[in-house]
Amino acid sequence: MRPGPLAILIIGFASLLAACGPPRALGRIALAAPFEGRARAVGYAAFPAMRLALRDVIPVTPIDFIAFNDDGDPAGAARVAADIVRDPAVLVVIGHGALSTTLAALPAYVAAGLPVIVIGAPPEAVPVRTGVFVLSPFQAALDACARAAGRSCAEGVDPGGSAEADRALAAFAEISGGAGPTRGSAVALDATRVAIAAIQTAARNGAPTRAGVAAALANNQVSGVFGEIQFDRNGHWPAAPAFPINP
């Protein structure tokens, strides 16, 4: 299965933007998410946030980026993961926005030693593996949030639910071409900030490698929209928050 026409345009646009920047990128961040089908909102929430996080850092730390469409389908996610790992420039992946697609893609990433920052999947359900880092909240955080708010909670935050997130995403519409951020945008922004910091850390010892980026992810502490992000020995962020869903 190939990416759909719209996703191909997105991938080409990402590559074009990267090509217009500094000629020698330290490495590449890949976003794997649905850009077509019923779950396409996940990709469109994440991609502009990724570009927003990279916009200011690229002149200082040249990092390339690219997006892949998995259609929100496990078989598609597995094929996308196989394509991603074959690109030696990719040092870290952000994805896939759902548990089923994440589980389908993980074997390829783990086998290739390619670190992945998981969004959109509960850490309890994601296998603990070297190089796998989950940014999503635990069920206990979701339950505590729901009790406090009196309504359902989820990963990410709706616009207006966090002043810090709103400030961080203020330029989102400028980058997206008019669409505003949605619930998952701040999560994707934080995931990209974490990925950038890991590449920067790995580059201190020369050309960054996938192994160096994975080691940096395991040890770094990064200031994100939702607080100080640091993964534990299992690749989880114990303090990952949940926010109420707007009625």
KEKE-3310 file (N, C-alpha, C; in steps of 0.2 Angstrom, whole numbers, plus 5000, padded with zeros to 4 digits):
npx = (5004:5003:5007:4993:4987:4986:4994:5006:5009:5011:5022:5031:5031:5037:5050:5054:5054:5064:5075:5077:5083:5098:5112:5117:5110:5109:5102:5086:5069:5055:5038:5025:5009:4991:4985:4974:4958:4947:4954:4961:4963:4972:4985:4984:4983:4996:5006:5008:5011:5023:5031:5031:5038:5050:5054:5060:5072:5079:5088:5099:5101:5102:5090:5082:5065:5051:5035:5024:5011:5000:4987:4980:4979:4983:4991:4995:5003:5013:5020:5024:5032:5043:5047:5052:5063:5072:5078:5092:5095:5085:5083:5075:5058:5041:5026:5011:5000:4989:4984:4983:4990:5002:5007:5008:5019:5030:5039:5047:5054:5061:5069:5077:5084:5079:5074:5058:5046:5031:5015:4998:4995:4991:5003:5003:4999:5009:5023:5037:5052:5069:5073:5060:5049:5036:5025:5012:4999:4996:4983:4979:4981:4972:4960:4960:4960:4947:4939:4941:4937:4924:4920:4924:4942:4957:4972:4982:4976:4961:4959:4960:4960:4972:4983:4996:4998:4991:4998:5010:5006:5002:5006:5001:4990:4996:5006:4999:4990:4979:4970:4966:4974:4971:4966:4977:4988:4997:5003:5010:5019:5027:5032:5040:5049:5056:5062:5070:5079:5085:5093:5101:5108:5115:5123:5133:5144:5149:5144:5127:5119:5107:5108:5114:5104:5094:5100:5101:5087:5084:5090:5089:5081:5068:5060:5043:5027:5018:5025:5041:5049:5054:5059:5056:5065:5058:5054:5044:5034:5031:5024:5015:5002:4983:4969:4953:4940:4932:4915)
npy = (4994:5011:5028:5039:5051:5064:5063:5060:5073:5080:5073:5077:5091:5092:5087:5097:5108:5105:5104:5117:5122:5122:5114:5102:5091:5085:5074:5064:5066:5056:5056:5045:5042:5042:5050:5050:5043:5038:5041:5052:5064:5063:5064:5076:5084:5082:5085:5099:5104:5097:5103:5116:5115:5112:5123:5134:5129:5123:5132:5133:5120:5109:5099:5087:5082:5071:5065:5050:5041:5030:5027:5024:5010:4994:4985:4993:5002:4993:4991:5004:5006:4997:5004:5016:5012:5008:5020:5027:5040:5043:5045:5044:5040:5047:5042:5030:5035:5028:5012:5000:5002:5006:4994:4986:4992:4992:4980:4981:4993:4990:4979:4986:4994:5007:5021:5025:5037:5035:5040:5042:5029:5018:5017:5005:4995:4994:4985:4983:4988:4990:5006:5010:5023:5030:5042:5044:5045:5035:5024:5026:5040:5045:5040:5047:5060:5060:5058:5070:5080:5076:5071:5063:5060:5062:5059:5073:5089:5099:5114:5129:5123:5123:5135:5136:5127:5133:5145:5139:5134:5144:5149:5139:5139:5147:5139:5127:5132:5138:5129:5126:5121:5104:5092:5083:5090:5097:5086:5081:5091:5092:5079:5080:5090:5083:5073:5082:5087:5075:5071:5082:5080:5068:5072:5079:5071:5069:5063:5060:5045:5031:5023:5032:5042:5035:5032:5045:5049:5040:5046:5060:5076:5085:5101:5102:5106:5101:5100:5094:5082:5066:5050:5034:5019:5010:5016:5024:5039:5044:5055:5059:5069:5069:5076:5084:5080:5091:5095)
npz = (5000:4995:5001:5001:4988:4994:5006:4999:4994:5006:5011:5001:5002:5015:5013:5004:5011:5020:5011:5008:5018:5029:5021:5026:5035:5052:5054:5053:5057:5058:5055:5058:5054:5052:5038:5029:5028:5042:5053:5050:5056:5066:5060:5054:5065:5071:5061:5058:5070:5073:5063:5068:5080:5075:5067:5073:5078:5067:5060:5069:5073:5061:5056:5047:5041:5039:5034:5035:5029:5037:5035:5046:5048:5053:5045:5035:5043:5047:5035:5032:5043:5039:5028:5033:5042:5033:5028:5031:5036:5045:5062:5073:5076:5077:5082:5082:5084:5087:5096:5089:5077:5081:5088:5077:5070:5078:5079:5068:5070:5082:5078:5070:5078:5079:5087:5094:5098:5106:5103:5107:5112:5126:5139:5146:5138:5128:5123:5133:5127:5122:5116:5114:5118:5127:5127:5131:5143:5158:5162:5175:5177:5168:5174:5186:5182:5176:5187:5195:5186:5182:5170:5155:5151:5142:5132:5128:5125:5123:5113:5123:5134:5141:5145:5143:5133:5123:5121:5116:5104:5096:5084:5075:5066:5056:5051:5047:5037:5040:5047:5065:5080:5087:5098:5099:5096:5104:5111:5100:5097:5109:5108:5097:5102:5111:5103:5095:5105:5109:5097:5097:5109:5106:5095:5101:5102:5090:5073:5075:5079:5078:5089:5098:5099:5105:5117:5122:5123:5133:5144:5144:5150:5147:5144:5142:5135:5144:5155:5164:5155:5156:5154:5161:5167:5160:5148:5150:5153:5168:5173:5164:5158:5159:5151:5153:5141:5130:5132)
capx = (5000:5007:5003:4988:4990:4987:5000:5012:5010:5013:5029:5035:5032:5042:5056:5056:5056:5071:5080:5078:5087:5105:5113:5119:5106:5111:5098:5079:5064:5050:5031:5021:5002:4986:4983:4968:4953:4943:4958:4966:4963:4978:4990:4984:4985:5003:5011:5010:5015:5030:5035:5031:5043:5057:5055:5065:5078:5083:5094:5104:5103:5099:5087:5077:5059:5047:5029:5022:5004:4999:4980:4976:4978:4989:4995:4999:5008:5019:5023:5027:5038:5048:5050:5056:5069:5077:5081:5098:5095:5080:5086:5069:5051:5036:5020:5008:4993:4984:4988:4984:4995:5009:5009:5010:5025:5035:5044:5052:5058:5065:5074:5082:5087:5077:5070:5052:5042:5025:5009:4991:4994:4992:5009:5002:4998:5014:5028:5043:5058:5074:5072:5053:5047:5029:5023:5005:4997:4994:4976:4978:4981:4965:4955:4961:4957:4940:4936:4942:4933:4917:4919:4930:4948:4961:4978:4982:4972:4958:4961:4957:4961:4979:4985:5003:4998:4988:5004:5015:5003:4999:5007:4999:4986:5000:5009:4994:4987:4972:4967:4968:4977:4966:4968:4984:4993:5002:5007:5015:5024:5031:5036:5046:5054:5060:5066:5076:5084:5089:5097:5106:5113:5119:5127:5139:5150:5150:5138:5122:5117:5101:5109:5115:5098:5090:5103:5099:5080:5083:5093:5087:5075:5066:5054:5038:5021:5015:5030:5047:5048:5059:5057:5059:5068:5054:5053:5037:5034:5026:5020:5011:4995:4977:4965:4946:4937:4927:4909)
capy = (5000:5017:5033:5042:5057:5070:5061:5061:5080:5082:5071:5081:5097:5092:5087:5103:5113:5103:5105:5124:5124:5120:5108:5096:5089:5080:5068:5065:5064:5053:5056:5040:5044:5042:5056:5048:5038:5040:5044:5057:5070:5062:5066:5084:5088:5081:5087:5106:5104:5095:5108:5122:5113:5112:5129:5139:5125:5121:5137:5131:5113:5107:5093:5085:5079:5068:5061:5044:5040:5023:5026:5021:5003:4990:4982:4999:5004:4989:4993:5011:5005:4994:5009:5021:5009:5008:5026:5028:5047:5043:5044:5043:5040:5049:5038:5031:5039:5023:5007:4995:5003:5006:4987:4983:4995:4991:4975:4984:4998:4987:4975:4990:4999:5014:5023:5028:5040:5033:5044:5039:5022:5018:5013:4998:4990:4994:4981:4987:4986:4995:5011:5012:5028:5031:5049:5044:5044:5029:5023:5029:5047:5046:5039:5053:5066:5060:5059:5077:5084:5074:5069:5059:5063:5058:5061:5079:5094:5103:5121:5132:5119:5124:5142:5135:5124:5138:5149:5135:5132:5151:5149:5133:5140:5150:5133:5123:5135:5140:5125:5127:5114:5100:5089:5079:5094:5098:5080:5080:5096:5089:5073:5083:5094:5077:5070:5086:5087:5069:5072:5087:5077:5063:5075:5081:5066:5068:5062:5056:5038:5029:5021:5038:5045:5031:5033:5052:5048:5037:5050:5067:5079:5090:5105:5102:5110:5098:5099:5091:5076:5061:5043:5030:5013:5006:5020:5028:5045:5043:5061:5061:5071:5068:5082:5083:5081:5097:5093)
capz = (5000:4995:5003:4996:4985:4999:5010:4995:4994:5012:5011:4997:5005:5021:5010:5000:5016:5023:5006:5008:5024:5029:5017:5030:5041:5057:5054:5051:5062:5054:5058:5055:5057:5047:5034:5026:5031:5047:5058:5047:5060:5070:5056:5053:5072:5073:5057:5059:5077:5072:5059:5073:5085:5071:5064:5077:5079:5061:5058:5074:5073:5055:5056:5042:5044:5034:5036:5032:5030:5038:5034:5052:5047:5056:5039:5032:5048:5047:5028:5033:5047:5035:5023:5037:5044:5027:5027:5036:5039:5050:5068:5078:5074:5081:5079:5076:5085:5090:5099:5084:5072:5085:5089:5071:5068:5083:5078:5063:5073:5087:5075:5066:5083:5078:5093:5093:5103:5105:5105:5106:5114:5133:5140:5149:5132:5123:5125:5135:5123:5121:5111:5114:5123:5127:5129:5133:5150:5161:5164:5182:5176:5165:5179:5191:5179:5175:5194:5196:5181:5182:5164:5152:5150:5137:5131:5125:5128:5118:5113:5128:5141:5144:5143:5141:5126:5118:5119:5112:5098:5094:5077:5072:5060:5051:5048:5044:5032:5042:5053:5071:5083:5090:5105:5099:5093:5110:5112:5095:5099:5114:5106:5093:5106:5114:5098:5094:5111:5109:5092:5099:5113:5102:5091:5105:5102:5083:5070:5079:5077:5081:5096:5102:5100:5110:5124:5124:5125:5140:5150:5144:5153:5142:5146:5137:5136:5149:5161:5163:5152:5157:5153:5167:5165:5155:5143:5151:5156:5173:5175:5158:5161:5155:5152:5151:5134:5130:5130)
cpx = (5004:5003:4998:4991:4991:4993:5006:5014:5013:5021:5034:5036:5037:5049:5059:5058:5063:5076:5082:5082:5094:5106:5115:5115:5109:5108:5091:5075:5058:5043:5027:5014:4997:4985:4977:4964:4950:4947:4963:4967:4970:4984:4990:4984:4992:5007:5013:5013:5022:5034:5036:5037:5050:5059:5060:5072:5082:5089:5100:5106:5099:5096:5081:5071:5055:5041:5027:5015:5003:4991:4976:4975:4984:4994:4999:5004:5014:5023:5027:5033:5044:5051:5055:5062:5074:5080:5086:5098:5090:5083:5081:5063:5046:5029:5016:5001:4988:4987:4989:4990:5002:5012:5012:5017:5031:5041:5049:5057:5063:5070:5079:5086:5085:5073:5064:5049:5035:5020:5003:4990:4995:4999:5008:5001:5004:5020:5034:5049:5063:5073:5065:5051:5040:5028:5016:5004:4995:4986:4974:4977:4974:4960:4954:4958:4950:4936:4936:4937:4926:4915:4925:4936:4952:4968:4978:4977:4968:4960:4957:4958:4967:4981:4992:5003:4995:4994:5009:5013:5000:5000:5005:4995:4990:5004:5005:4990:4980:4969:4970:4971:4971:4970:4975:4989:4999:5006:5012:5021:5029:5035:5042:5051:5059:5064:5072:5081:5088:5094:5103:5111:5117:5124:5133:5145:5151:5144:5133:5120:5110:5102:5111:5109:5094:5093:5101:5092:5079:5086:5091:5081:5074:5060:5049:5032:5018:5019:5037:5046:5054:5056:5060:5062:5064:5052:5046:5039:5029:5021:5016:5004:4989:4973:4958:4944:4932:4920:4906)
cpy = (5006:5022:5036:5048:5063:5069:5062:5069:5082:5080:5075:5088:5097:5091:5093:5108:5111:5105:5113:5126:5123:5114:5102:5095:5084:5074:5069:5062:5062:5054:5050:5041:5043:5050:5056:5043:5042:5043:5049:5063:5070:5065:5074:5088:5088:5085:5094:5107:5102:5100:5114:5121:5114:5119:5134:5135:5124:5126:5135:5124:5110:5100:5092:5082:5076:5065:5056:5043:5032:5022:5023:5014:4999:4987:4988:5002:5000:4990:4999:5010:5002:4999:5014:5018:5008:5014:5028:5035:5047:5041:5042:5044:5043:5045:5034:5034:5034:5016:5001:4996:5004:4999:4984:4985:4993:4986:4978:4989:4995:4983:4980:4995:5006:5016:5026:5031:5039:5038:5041:5032:5022:5014:5006:4993:4990:4990:4985:4984:4992:5000:5013:5017:5030:5038:5049:5043:5037:5029:5027:5037:5049:5045:5045:5059:5066:5061:5067:5081:5082:5072:5065:5063:5059:5062:5068:5084:5098:5111:5125:5129:5120:5130:5141:5132:5129:5143:5145:5134:5138:5151:5143:5134:5143:5144:5128:5125:5137:5136:5126:5120:5111:5096:5086:5084:5096:5092:5079:5085:5094:5083:5075:5087:5088:5074:5075:5086:5081:5069:5077:5084:5072:5066:5078:5077:5064:5067:5058:5050:5036:5027:5027:5042:5042:5032:5040:5052:5045:5041:5057:5069:5085:5094:5105:5106:5107:5096:5096:5084:5072:5054:5039:5024:5009:5010:5023:5034:5045:5049:5063:5063:5069:5075:5081:5084:5086:5093:5095)
cpz = (5000:4998:4998:4993:4989:5003:5006:4995:5000:5013:5007:4999:5011:5018:5007:5006:5019:5018:5006:5013:5024:5025:5020:5036:5046:5056:5053:5056:5057:5058:5055:5058:5051:5044:5030:5030:5038:5053:5056:5051:5064:5066:5055:5060:5073:5068:5057:5065:5077:5068:5064:5077:5081:5068:5067:5077:5073:5059:5063:5073:5067:5056:5051:5045:5038:5037:5032:5033:5031:5037:5040:5052:5049:5050:5036:5037:5048:5040:5029:5037:5043:5030:5027:5040:5039:5026:5032:5039:5045:5057:5074:5074:5079:5078:5084:5078:5088:5092:5093:5079:5075:5086:5083:5068:5072:5081:5073:5066:5078:5084:5072:5071:5082:5083:5090:5099:5102:5107:5103:5108:5122:5134:5143:5144:5127:5126:5127:5131:5123:5115:5110:5120:5122:5130:5132:5140:5152:5162:5171:5181:5173:5170:5184:5188:5178:5182:5196:5192:5180:5175:5161:5151:5145:5136:5127:5128:5122:5119:5119:5135:5144:5141:5140:5134:5121:5116:5115:5105:5094:5086:5073:5066:5054:5047:5044:5038:5034:5048:5059:5074:5086:5096:5105:5097:5098:5111:5106:5095:5104:5112:5101:5096:5109:5109:5096:5099:5111:5103:5094:5104:5110:5098:5094:5104:5094:5079:5074:5075:5080:5088:5101:5104:5105:5117:5127:5127:5132:5146:5150:5148:5149:5144:5140:5139:5142:5155:5159:5161:5153:5158:5159:5163:5160:5149:5143:5154:5162:5175:5169:5160:5156:5156:5150:5144:5135:5128:5123)
residu = (MET:ARG:PRO:GLY:PRO:LEU:ALA:ILE:LEU:ILE:ILE:GLY:PHE:ALA:SER:LEU:LEU:ALA:ALA:CYS:GLY:PRO:PRO:ARG:ALA:LEU:GLY:ARG:ILE:ALA:LEU:ALA:ALA:PRO:PHE:GLU:GLY:ARG:ALA:ARG:ALA:VAL:GLY:TYR:ALA:ALA:PHE:PRO:ALA:MET:ARG:LEU:ALA:LEU:ARG:ASP:VAL:ILE:PRO:VAL:THR:PRO:ILE:ASP:PHE:ILE:ALA:PHE:ASN:ASP:ASP:GLY:ASP:PRO:ALA:GLY:ALA:ALA:ARG:VAL:ALA:ALA:ASP:ILE:VAL:ARG:ASP:PRO:ALA:VAL:LEU:VAL:VAL:ILE:GLY:HIS:GLY:ALA:LEU:SER:THR:THR:LEU:ALA:ALA:LEU:PRO:ALA:TYR:VAL:ALA:ALA:GLY:LEU:PRO:VAL:ILE:VAL:ILE:GLY:ALA:PRO:PRO:GLU:ALA:VAL:PRO:VAL:ARG:THR:GLY:VAL:PHE:VAL:LEU:SER:PRO:PHE:GLN:ALA:ALA:LEU:ASP:ALA:CYS:ALA:ARG:ALA:ALA:GLY:ARG:SER:CYS:ALA:GLU:GLY:VAL:ASP:PRO:GLY:GLY:SER:ALA:GLU:ALA:ASP:ARG:ALA:LEU:ALA:ALA:PHE:ALA:GLU:ILE:SER:GLY:GLY:ALA:GLY:PRO:THR:ARG:GLY:SER:ALA:VAL:ALA:LEU:ASP:ALA:THR:ARG:VAL:ALA:ILE:ALA:ALA:ILE:GLN:THR:ALA:ALA:ARG:ASN:GLY:ALA:PRO:THR:ARG:ALA:GLY:VAL:ALA:ALA:ALA:LEU:ALA:ASN:ASN:GLN:VAL:SER:GLY:VAL:PHE:GLY:GLU:ILE:GLN:PHE:ASP:ARG:ASN:GLY:HIS:TRP:PRO:ALA:ALA:PRO:ALA:PHE:PRO:ILE:ASN:PRO)
# end
